[in-house]
Amino acid sequence: MKVTYIFIKKNMMPIAIGIVYLWFGALKFFPDISPAEDLAKTTIHELTFGLIPSDITILLLAFWEITIGILLILNVYKRMIYWAAIIHITLTFTPWLFFPSEVFQNNYFQLTLLGQYIAKNIVILAALAVLLKEEKTKEASVITQREMM
């Protein structure tokens, strides 16, 4: 049982999250395909104070998401990519602050489809936190073993 859990945590979680990133990132390369494209453009416009044209920011976002996806699937540069993904996922919650009418309907307990699209990121954020913690623990263990030699 423990072996199965370790295999899933170390291999399947990064691959599953990577597939989601790859898929959602790829959609952003094609105009009007991603259901969150307009919200992403508007949010990035607010975050960058409108200094970068939205057509460029959506391509940069697509590139960022695809890069995260590929590196998660390949299981390389783990610590760096976990942090990049955590930063990205955290930023996906900013529409809740900037555009609550796009995320909630009628009251703050009823999410719109876009709100649900964002809310599912809580699960991805939790999984990334577990993976990052595991990676930090592994690195600390390696350092301790080197010091003992």
N, C-alpha and C positions, 0 to 999 in steps of 0.2 A: 504494500500500500504506500509506504513512504517513498519507494523508488518511483512509482507512478506519479506521485505528487511532485517530486523533484523534476522529473522529465517534463511534466506539463508546465511547471513554473518557469523552468529554464529555457524551454524550446517552444512550446506551443503558444504561450502568452505573447512573446515578442513577435512571432509569426502572425498570429491573429490580429494583433494591433497594427502590425506592418501592412497587412492586407487592407485593413480599413483605411489607413492613411494613403496607401497607394491608390485605392479606388476613388476616394473622395478628392484626392489631389488631381488625379487624371481628369475627373469631370470638369475641373476648373479651367482646363486648357481649351475647352470648347464652350463658346459663349451660349448662355441661356440653357445649359444642360443641368448644372448644379442647382438644386432647389434653394441652396443657401447663398448663391452668388451675389444677389443684390444686397442682402444683409451683410455679407462679408465686405463687399465694396464700401458700403456706407459706414460700417464700423471702422474699417481701416482708414477711411477718409477722416473720421473723427480723431482716431488715434494719432494720425500723422499731420493733423491740422490742415489737411487738404494740400500738402506740399508735393505729393506724388500723385500723378494721374491714376485714376482707378483702374484703367486698362492695364497699367504696369503693375499695380499692387496685386491684382488678382493673379497675374502670371507669377509674380514673386511668391505669393502664397501657395500656388500650385506647385512650384518648384520646391519650396520648403517642405510641403507635405509629402511629395513624392520622394524626396531625399530621405526624410525620416522613415517612410515606409520601406524603401529599399534597404536601408541600413539596419532596420529592425529585423527584416526578413533574413538578411545575411548574418545577423547577430554579430556585428562588428562595431567598434567604437562605442561600446555599450554605455558607459557612464555619460559620455558627451551626448549621445543621441537620446538617452533617457531625459537628460536635462532639457534638450531642445524640444522634445515632445511635451514635457511638463509645462514649459513656458508657453508653447503653442496652445495646448489644451486650456491652460489658465486664461489665456487671452480670448478663447472662444466664449467665455462667460461674460465678456464686457457688454454685449448687447442687452443683457439683463439690466445693466445700469443705464446705458445710453438710450435704449429703445424699448422700454418695458411694454409698450403697446404692440410691438411686433412679436413679443415673446409670451405675453399673458393675454387672456381674453376674459372679460367680465370681472374676474377677481384674480388674486395672486395664487390661487390654487389650481386654476384651469389654464394649462399651457396650450399655446397654439401649436401647429405642426412644427414650426421653426423652433419654438421653445422646447418641444420634445426632442428635436434634432440636437439641440445644445445640451439638454439635460442628460442624455445618454453618455455624454463625455465624463460624467462623474465616475462611471465604472472604469473608463479608460484611465482616468487620473489615478484612481485607487490602484489599478494594476501596475501602472508605471511607478508609483510610489513603492510598491512591493518589490518590483524588479530593481529599482535604484538601491533600496535598502539591502537587498541580497548582494548586489555588486559591491557596495561599500563594505559589507561584512567580509566578503571574499578578499577584497584588497587589503583590509586590515589584517586578516589571517595570514596572507602572503608576507606582509611586512613583518609581522611578529615572528614568523618562521625564519625569515632572513636574519633578524636580529639575534635569534637563538643560535645561529650557526657560528 
